[in-house]
Amino acid sequence: MIDTLASLDNSFWITCGVILLLLVMSGFFSGSETALTAASRGKLRAQADKGSVGAERALAITEDNERLIGSVLLGNNLVNILATSLTTGLFLQAFGESGVVYATLVMTALVLVFAEVLPKTYAIINAESMSSKVARPIALIILVFSPIVTAVRYLVRGVLWMFGVAVDPDSHILAVHEEIAGALQLGHSEGIVHKEDRDRILGALDLGERVVEEIMLHRSDIEMVNLGNAPDTILEQCLNSPHSRLPVYQDDPENIIGVIHAKDLLRAMYKEIGGSDGDASALKSFDISSVAVLPYFVPETTTLDDQMRQFLRNRSHFALVVDEYGSLQGLITLEDILEEIVGEITDEFDAETEHQVTATGDGEFIVDGGTTIRDLNRANDWNLPDEEANTIAGLVIHEAQMIPTVGLVFSFHGFRFEVMEREGNRITELKIRPL
C-alpha cells in the first residue's frame, strides 16, 4: 500500500484538490439555493429600486422558482456525485475494499458541514445580500442547464399526472396578501407589531375581499325624511339629527327620490325667507325636493375597495344599498369604509353612544346583538367565523337554527352565548364568555 501511495503521489494530491474544488462548488450551489429562496422579494425590490443590479437580477431569476431550483439541484448533485466518486476511487486504491466505508464517512462529514450546513446558515443570515452576489453566476448556470431542466420538468409533471396530481404552472406566484397577513400576525404574537397597527393594515388588505352588505347600516335603522311633511317639521328633523345627509322618500320609504344635505337645506331656507329680516311664514310654500340631489344606488355585492374608489371618483360620501331586485337594503358612507381600516370614528354627536361591547370583569362580555363579528374579533382577538352571518346575533340564530328566546344558552366555536334581550324577532343583547 505504501508503494502504491508513493507511485500515485502526484495524482493523489491532484485528486484531493479536485475534490476540494467540488466541495466548494457544492457549498456555492447549496448557499445560492437557500439565499434565493429565503430572500424577501420585497427587500430585493427595494434594493433594485435604489439601483442594485444584483437585486434586479435576483428578482428576475426567482420569477420561475421551478427552473431555478431544478438548475441549482442539477449542478449540486453533479458536483456531489463526482466528488464522492473521486473520493471512493482514491480510498479504494489506498485502503482496498474497506475504502468504500472510509470514503462514505469522510464525504458525509465534509458535505454535511462544508457543503450544506455552513453555506446555508450563512445564506439564511445574509439572504438578500448573498442573492444579489450569486444572481449573475446562477443566471448563467440556469441558461446552460435550461434544456436538461426543461426535459426533467416535463418528465416530473408527466409522472405526477399519472398519479393524479395536477401541477399549477403559476403556483410559484406569491399570495402577497396572505404573506403580509401572516407576517403581521406573527409579529403581533411576538410583541413586535402593535395590535392597532396590525388591525389597520389587515383592514386595508381585506377591503377587496369584503362587500358593502357586511358593513352597511340596515334599512330598519336609516333615518329618512318624508317629503309629505311640512317644511318646518323637516327643518326641525334635520337640525335634531346627528347626520348631515338624509334620504328623502315620497309616500313609501322604498321610494327614495333624493338625498338632502343639512347645509344645502339651511342655505335654501335662509334664502327663501329673505335673510335675517325675512318672513318665516314663506317656508310654508318651500319645496324640499328642490334642494335634494339624486340618490346614488350601489349593489350590495360591491366590494369595499371598489366602493371606496367610486366614492373618491364621484366626490361622494353617501350611497344607498340595494339588492338584486332593486329593493332598499341599507346605506353606506365613506366613513363606514374608513372605520374598517382605522377603527371606530366618533365625533361630538357619537360621544353619548353606548358601547356595543362591555366587559363585566368576570370574563364575560355584554354585547349588542347588532355588533358585527369582525368588530368583535378585532376588539378581543377572537376567531369567531363570519362566513354565514355578519352580526353576532345572526351567528347565534344560524347556529341555533331558530330565533332563541331570552335566557337560552348555547355553546359553539369555543364560546358560551346567553340571550339577554330580544325585541320581536331581533336579538338585541347577548352575554358571551370564552370557554
C-alpha positions as CSV (number, residue, x, y, z in Angstrom):
1,M,0.0,0.0,0.0
2,I,2.9,2.3,0.8
3,D,4.4,1.6,-2.7
4,T,1.1,2.4,-4.2
5,L,0.8,5.7,-2.4
6,A,4.3,6.7,-3.3
7,S,3.7,5.9,-7.0
8,L,0.5,7.9,-7.0
9,D,1.7,10.9,-5.1
10,N,1.1,13.5,-7.8
11,S,-2.3,12.0,-8.8
12,F,-3.4,11.8,-5.1
13,W,-2.8,15.5,-4.4
14,I,-4.4,16.5,-7.7
15,T,-7.5,14.4,-7.0
16,C,-7.6,15.9,-3.5
17,G,-7.5,19.3,-5.0
18,V,-10.3,18.5,-7.4
19,I,-12.4,17.1,-4.6
20,L,-11.9,20.2,-2.5
21,L,-12.9,22.4,-5.5
22,L,-16.1,20.3,-6.0
23,L,-16.9,20.7,-2.3
24,V,-16.6,24.5,-2.7
25,M,-18.9,24.4,-5.7
26,S,-21.4,22.2,-3.8
27,G,-21.4,24.8,-1.0
28,F,-21.9,27.5,-3.5
29,F,-24.9,25.7,-5.0
30,S,-26.4,25.0,-1.6
31,G,-25.9,28.5,-0.3
32,S,-27.3,30.1,-3.5
33,E,-30.4,27.9,-3.4
34,T,-31.1,28.9,0.2
35,A,-30.4,32.6,-0.3
36,L,-32.5,32.9,-3.4
37,T,-35.5,31.1,-1.9
38,A,-35.2,32.7,1.5
39,A,-34.7,36.3,0.3
40,S,-37.6,38.6,0.7
41,R,-38.8,39.8,-2.7
42,G,-40.0,43.0,-1.1
43,K,-36.5,43.8,0.2
44,L,-34.9,42.8,-3.2
45,R,-37.4,45.1,-5.0
46,A,-36.5,48.0,-2.6
47,Q,-32.8,47.4,-3.4
48,A,-33.5,47.2,-7.1
49,D,-35.4,50.5,-7.0
50,K,-32.3,52.0,-5.4
51,G,-30.2,50.9,-8.4
52,S,-28.9,47.4,-7.3
53,V,-28.3,45.4,-10.5
54,G,-27.7,42.2,-8.5
55,A,-31.1,42.6,-6.7
56,E,-32.8,43.2,-10.1
57,R,-31.2,40.1,-11.5
58,A,-32.1,38.1,-8.4
59,L,-35.8,39.1,-8.8
60,A,-35.7,38.0,-12.4
61,I,-34.3,34.5,-11.8
62,T,-36.7,33.9,-8.9
63,E,-39.7,34.6,-11.1
64,D,-39.5,30.9,-12.1
65,N,-38.7,29.0,-8.9
66,E,-39.2,25.6,-10.6
67,R,-36.5,26.3,-13.2
68,L,-34.2,27.9,-10.6
69,I,-34.3,25.1,-8.1
70,G,-34.1,22.5,-10.9
71,S,-30.9,24.1,-12.3
72,V,-29.3,24.5,-8.9
73,L,-30.1,21.0,-7.8
74,L,-28.8,19.6,-11.0
75,G,-25.5,21.4,-10.5
76,N,-25.3,20.5,-6.8
77,N,-25.9,16.8,-7.5
78,L,-23.4,16.7,-10.3
79,V,-20.6,18.0,-8.1
80,N,-21.6,16.0,-5.1
81,I,-21.7,12.7,-7.0
82,L,-18.5,13.5,-8.8
83,A,-16.7,14.4,-5.5
84,T,-18.0,11.2,-3.9
85,S,-16.9,9.1,-6.9
86,L,-13.4,10.5,-6.9
87,T,-13.1,10.1,-3.1
88,T,-14.3,6.5,-3.3
89,G,-11.8,5.7,-6.1
90,L,-9.0,7.3,-4.1
91,F,-9.8,5.4,-0.9
92,L,-10.2,2.1,-2.8
93,Q,-6.6,2.4,-4.1
94,A,-5.3,3.4,-0.7
95,F,-7.2,1.0,1.6
96,G,-8.7,-1.6,-0.6
97,E,-12.4,-2.7,-0.2
98,S,-12.7,-1.0,3.2
99,G,-12.0,2.3,1.4
100,V,-15.7,2.5,0.5
101,V,-16.6,2.8,4.1
102,Y,-14.0,5.3,4.8
103,A,-15.0,7.4,1.7
104,T,-18.6,7.3,2.9
105,L,-17.8,8.6,6.3
106,V,-15.4,11.2,5.2
107,M,-17.6,12.6,2.4
108,T,-20.7,12.6,4.6
109,A,-18.9,14.7,7.2
110,L,-17.4,17.1,4.6
111,V,-20.6,17.5,2.6
112,L,-22.7,18.0,5.7
113,V,-20.5,20.6,7.3
114,F,-18.9,22.5,4.5
115,A,-21.3,22.0,1.6
116,E,-24.6,22.1,3.4
117,V,-24.9,23.5,7.0
118,L,-22.2,26.1,6.8
119,P,-23.2,27.8,3.4
120,K,-26.9,27.5,4.2
121,T,-26.5,29.1,7.6
122,Y,-24.6,32.0,6.1
123,A,-27.2,32.3,3.3
124,I,-30.1,32.5,5.8
125,I,-28.4,35.2,7.8
126,N,-27.5,37.2,4.7
127,A,-30.2,36.2,2.3
128,E,-30.7,39.4,0.3
129,S,-27.0,40.4,0.0
130,M,-25.9,36.9,-1.0
131,S,-28.8,36.7,-3.5
132,S,-27.5,39.8,-5.2
133,K,-24.0,38.5,-5.4
134,V,-24.8,35.0,-6.7
135,A,-27.5,36.1,-9.1
136,R,-25.2,36.5,-12.1
137,P,-23.4,33.1,-12.0
138,I,-26.7,31.3,-11.1
139,A,-28.3,33.0,-14.1
140,L,-25.6,31.6,-16.3
141,I,-26.0,28.1,-14.8
142,I,-29.7,28.3,-15.5
143,L,-29.1,29.2,-19.1
144,V,-26.6,26.3,-19.5
145,F,-28.8,23.7,-17.8
146,S,-32.1,25.0,-19.2
147,P,-32.6,22.2,-21.9
148,I,-32.0,19.5,-19.3
149,V,-34.1,21.2,-16.6
150,T,-37.0,21.6,-19.1
151,A,-36.9,17.9,-20.0
152,V,-36.8,17.0,-16.4
153,R,-39.7,19.3,-15.6
154,Y,-42.0,17.7,-18.2
155,L,-40.9,14.3,-17.1
156,V,-41.8,15.1,-13.5
157,R,-45.1,16.6,-14.5
158,G,-45.9,13.5,-16.6
159,V,-45.2,11.2,-13.6
160,L,-47.3,13.3,-11.3
161,W,-50.1,13.4,-13.8
162,M,-50.1,9.6,-13.9
163,F,-50.7,9.6,-10.2
164,G,-53.5,12.2,-10.5
165,V,-51.5,15.2,-9.2
166,A,-52.1,18.4,-11.2
167,V,-49.2,20.9,-11.3
168,D,-50.2,24.6,-11.4
169,P,-47.7,26.4,-13.6
170,D,-48.5,29.6,-11.7
171,S,-48.0,28.0,-8.2
172,H,-44.8,30.0,-7.7
173,I,-46.7,33.3,-7.6
174,L,-46.7,34.5,-4.0
175,A,-50.0,35.2,-2.3
176,V,-48.8,38.7,-1.2
177,H,-51.8,39.5,1.0
178,E,-51.6,36.2,2.8
179,E,-47.8,36.6,3.2
180,I,-48.3,40.1,4.7
181,A,-51.1,39.0,6.9
182,G,-49.1,36.0,8.2
183,A,-46.1,38.3,8.9
184,L,-48.3,40.7,10.8
185,Q,-49.9,38.0,12.9
186,L,-46.5,36.5,13.7
187,G,-45.1,39.9,14.6
188,H,-48.0,40.7,16.9
189,S,-47.7,37.3,18.7
190,E,-44.0,38.1,19.3
191,G,-44.7,41.6,20.5
192,I,-43.1,43.4,17.6
193,V,-46.2,44.7,15.9
194,H,-48.8,46.6,18.0
195,K,-52.4,45.4,17.8
196,E,-53.6,48.7,16.4
197,D,-51.0,48.7,13.6
198,R,-51.9,45.1,12.8
199,D,-55.6,45.8,12.6
200,R,-55.2,48.9,10.4
201,I,-53.0,47.1,7.9
202,L,-55.2,43.9,7.8
203,G,-58.3,46.1,7.5
204,A,-56.9,47.8,4.4
205,L,-55.9,44.4,2.9
206,D,-59.3,43.0,3.4
207,L,-61.2,45.7,1.6
208,G,-61.1,43.8,-1.7
209,E,-62.5,40.7,0.0
210,R,-65.5,42.2,1.7
211,V,-68.7,43.7,0.3
212,V,-70.9,46.6,1.3
213,E,-73.6,44.4,2.7
214,E,-71.3,43.4,5.6
215,I,-70.9,46.9,7.0
216,M,-73.9,48.9,5.7
217,L,-76.4,50.5,8.0
218,H,-79.6,48.3,7.8
219,R,-82.7,49.9,6.3
220,S,-84.5,49.5,9.7
221,D,-82.0,51.9,11.3
222,I,-82.0,54.5,8.5
223,E,-83.3,58.0,9.4
224,M,-85.4,59.3,6.5
225,V,-87.2,62.5,5.6
226,N,-90.9,62.2,4.4
227,L,-91.4,64.6,1.6
228,G,-95.1,64.9,2.7
229,N,-94.2,66.6,6.0
230,A,-94.3,70.3,6.5
231,P,-91.1,72.2,5.7
232,D,-90.7,73.4,9.3
233,T,-91.1,69.8,10.5
234,I,-88.4,68.7,8.1
235,L,-86.2,71.6,9.2
236,E,-86.6,70.6,12.8
237,Q,-85.8,66.9,12.0
238,C,-82.6,67.9,10.2
239,L,-81.5,70.2,13.0
240,N,-82.0,67.4,15.6
241,S,-80.4,64.7,13.5
242,P,-76.8,63.7,14.1
243,H,-76.5,63.1,10.4
244,S,-75.7,65.7,7.8
245,R,-77.2,63.8,4.9
246,L,-80.7,62.3,5.0
247,P,-82.6,60.3,2.3
248,V,-85.9,61.7,1.1
249,Y,-88.8,59.4,0.3
250,Q,-92.3,60.0,-1.1
251,D,-95.3,58.1,0.1
252,D,-93.3,54.8,0.6
253,P,-89.9,54.5,2.4
254,E,-88.8,52.3,-0.5
255,N,-89.4,55.2,-2.9
256,I,-86.3,57.2,-2.3
257,I,-86.4,60.3,-4.6
258,G,-83.3,62.1,-3.3
259,V,-80.8,63.0,-0.6
260,I,-80.7,66.3,1.2
261,H,-77.7,67.8,2.9
262,A,-78.3,69.9,6.0
263,K,-76.2,72.7,4.7
264,D,-78.0,72.9,1.4
265,L,-81.3,72.8,3.2
266,L,-80.4,75.7,5.6
267,R,-79.0,77.8,2.8
268,A,-82.1,77.4,0.7
269,M,-84.5,78.0,3.5
270,Y,-82.5,81.1,4.6
271,K,-82.7,82.4,1.1
272,E,-86.4,81.6,0.9
273,I,-87.3,83.7,3.9
274,G,-85.3,86.6,2.6
275,G,-82.4,86.6,5.1
276,S,-82.3,87.6,8.8
277,D,-85.1,90.2,8.4
278,G,-87.3,87.9,6.3
279,D,-90.7,86.4,6.9
280,A,-90.5,82.8,8.3
281,S,-94.1,82.1,7.0
282,A,-92.6,81.9,3.5
283,L,-91.3,78.4,4.4
284,K,-94.8,77.0,4.2
285,S,-94.5,77.0,0.4
286,F,-90.9,75.8,0.3
287,D,-90.3,72.8,-1.9
288,I,-87.9,70.3,-0.2
289,S,-87.3,68.4,-3.4
290,S,-85.6,71.5,-4.9
291,V,-82.6,71.0,-2.7
292,A,-82.5,67.2,-2.8
293,V,-79.8,65.7,-5.0
294,L,-80.3,62.5,-7.0
295,P,-79.8,59.4,-4.9
296,Y,-76.7,57.2,-5.5
297,F,-77.5,53.5,-5.5
298,V,-75.0,50.7,-5.3
299,P,-75.5,46.9,-5.3
300,E,-75.0,45.1,-2.1
301,T,-72.3,42.8,-3.6
302,T,-69.9,45.7,-4.4
303,T,-66.6,45.2,-2.7
304,L,-65.5,47.8,-0.2
305,D,-62.3,48.5,-2.2
306,D,-64.4,49.3,-5.4
307,Q,-66.9,51.3,-3.4
308,M,-64.2,53.5,-1.8
309,R,-62.8,54.2,-5.3
310,Q,-66.2,55.1,-6.5
311,F,-66.7,57.5,-3.6
312,L,-63.4,59.2,-4.3
313,R,-64.0,59.4,-8.0
314,N,-67.5,60.8,-7.7
315,R,-66.6,63.1,-4.7
316,S,-69.4,61.5,-2.8
317,H,-69.6,60.2,0.8
318,F,-73.1,58.6,0.8
319,A,-74.7,55.7,-1.1
320,L,-77.9,53.7,-0.8
321,V,-77.5,49.9,-1.0
322,V,-80.0,47.8,-3.0
323,D,-80.3,44.1,-3.6
324,E,-80.6,42.3,-7.0
325,Y,-84.3,43.2,-7.2
326,G,-83.7,46.9,-6.6
327,S,-85.1,46.8,-3.0
328,L,-83.5,49.1,-0.5
329,Q,-81.3,47.2,2.0
330,G,-79.3,49.9,3.7
331,L,-76.9,52.7,3.3
332,I,-73.1,53.0,3.4
333,T,-70.8,56.0,3.8
334,L,-67.2,56.7,3.2
335,E,-66.7,56.9,6.9
336,D,-68.0,53.3,7.3
337,I,-65.3,52.0,5.0
338,L,-62.6,54.1,6.7
339,E,-63.7,52.7,10.0
340,E,-62.9,49.2,8.7
341,I,-59.2,50.4,8.5
342,V,-58.7,52.8,11.4
343,G,-61.4,51.6,13.8
344,E,-64.4,53.4,15.2
345,I,-64.5,57.1,14.3
346,T,-66.5,59.2,16.8
347,D,-67.3,62.9,16.9
348,E,-69.3,65.1,19.3
349,F,-72.6,63.5,18.1
350,D,-71.4,60.0,18.8
351,A,-69.9,60.7,22.2
352,E,-73.0,59.6,24.1
353,T,-73.4,56.4,22.1
354,E,-73.4,53.3,24.3
355,H,-70.5,50.9,23.8
356,Q,-71.5,47.8,21.8
357,V,-69.2,45.5,23.9
358,T,-68.9,45.9,27.7
359,A,-66.7,43.7,29.8
360,T,-68.3,42.7,33.1
361,G,-65.0,41.9,34.9
362,D,-65.6,38.2,35.4
363,G,-64.5,37.1,31.9
364,E,-67.9,37.8,30.4
365,F,-68.9,40.4,27.8
366,I,-72.3,42.1,27.3
367,V,-72.6,42.5,23.5
368,D,-75.1,44.4,21.4
369,G,-76.8,41.9,19.0
370,G,-76.1,44.1,16.0
371,T,-72.3,44.1,16.6
372,T,-70.5,42.7,13.6
373,I,-68.5,39.6,14.1
374,R,-65.5,41.2,12.5
375,D,-65.5,44.1,15.0
376,L,-65.9,41.7,17.9
377,N,-63.0,39.6,16.7
378,R,-60.9,42.7,16.2
379,A,-61.6,44.2,19.6
380,N,-61.0,41.0,21.6
381,D,-58.6,39.0,19.3
382,W,-61.3,36.3,18.9
383,N,-61.7,34.0,15.9
384,L,-65.5,33.7,15.5
385,P,-66.4,32.7,11.9
386,D,-68.1,35.3,9.8
387,E,-68.9,33.3,6.7
388,E,-72.5,32.6,7.5
389,A,-73.5,35.8,9.3
390,N,-72.4,39.4,9.6
391,T,-73.6,40.2,13.2
392,I,-73.2,38.2,16.4
393,A,-76.9,37.9,16.7
394,G,-77.0,36.4,13.2
395,L,-74.3,33.9,14.1
396,V,-76.4,32.7,17.1
397,I,-79.5,32.4,15.0
398,H,-77.6,30.5,12.3
399,E,-76.0,28.0,14.8
400,A,-79.2,27.6,16.8
401,Q,-81.3,27.2,13.7
402,M,-84.1,29.1,15.4
403,I,-84.8,32.5,16.9
404,P,-84.0,31.9,20.6
405,T,-85.9,33.3,23.5
406,V,-84.4,35.2,26.4
407,G,-82.5,33.0,28.8
408,L,-81.5,30.3,26.3
409,V,-77.8,29.4,26.4
410,F,-75.7,28.0,23.5
411,S,-72.1,26.8,23.3
412,F,-70.3,26.7,20.0
413,H,-66.9,27.8,18.4
414,G,-65.4,27.8,21.9
415,F,-67.8,30.4,23.4
416,R,-70.9,30.4,25.6
417,F,-73.7,32.6,24.4
418,E,-76.7,33.6,26.5
419,V,-79.6,35.6,25.1
420,M,-80.2,38.6,27.4
421,E,-82.7,40.7,25.5
422,R,-84.9,40.3,22.4
423,E,-87.2,42.7,20.6
424,G,-89.6,41.0,18.2
425,N,-87.5,38.7,16.1
426,R,-84.3,40.5,16.8
427,I,-81.7,39.5,19.4
428,T,-80.7,42.8,20.9
429,E,-78.3,41.8,23.7
430,L,-76.1,38.8,24.4
431,K,-73.8,37.7,27.1
432,I,-70.7,36.0,25.8
433,R,-67.9,34.1,27.7
434,P,-65.0,32.3,26.2
435,L,-65.0,28.6,27.3
